[in-house]
Amino acid sequence: MSDFVEFSSTLEEDDYGLIVGSDGSLKGIWVPEGSENAEVPESIVELCKDYFGIDPNMDNILDDDDGYLH
């Protein structure tokens, strides 16, 4: 049996993470602490646009209070 690790424990302090559902849809973006109000880096924006059809830097995509995709 495989050991599982917590998602957050696999990330470094300044890493972003994509949370993808079993159907391949983007369910969320893990934003590093302190970056909740910063723009998502362009490489991640391009990936999200190309594969999921969203721009995480658009207004109302990321909740400014908690940094979660909504």
N, C-alpha and C positions, 0 to 999 in steps of 0.2 A: 504494500500500500504506500502511496506517496504521502509525504508530509506537505501540508499546506502552510503558506506564510501569509500574513496579513498584507493586503495591497499597499497600505501606507508604509509598511516596513521595507518594501522593495524600492522605495523612492528616496532619492537624496534630497537634501534641504531645498534645492531650487528646481526640482523636477516637476513637470506636468505629467498627468496620466489621463488616458482615455478609458472610459468605462463603456464597454460595448456589450449589448445584450446578445442572447443566444440567437436572435434573428438577424444579427449584424447591424442593428441600429445603434446609434450613439445615444447612450443613456446619461452620460455625464462627463465632465472634465474635472479632474483633480487639479486644483490650483495651489501652488505653494503658498504657505502662510506668509502674509505680508505683501502678496501680489494680487490680492483680491480685486483691487481697483486699477491695476495695471492692464495694459493691452496684452492679449495672448500673443506670443512670438509668431512672426510671420510664417515660419515653417509649419507650425501647428495649424495656423489659419488655413494655409494652402491644403494641407492634408484633409482638414475638416470640410473644406469647400469641395475638393475633388471626390472624396469618398462618401460624405454624408450630406452634402448640399447645404451646409450652413456656414456662416461666418461668425465665429464665437466673439468677435469684437463688435458686432452690431449691437445697438442698444436693445435691452430687454432679453438678450440671450443668456448672459451670465448675470445672476443676481449679485449686485454690488455688495450686499451685506455678508454673504457667506461664500461667494466664489463658486457656486454650483451652477451647472447648466440647467436651465428651466425651459 
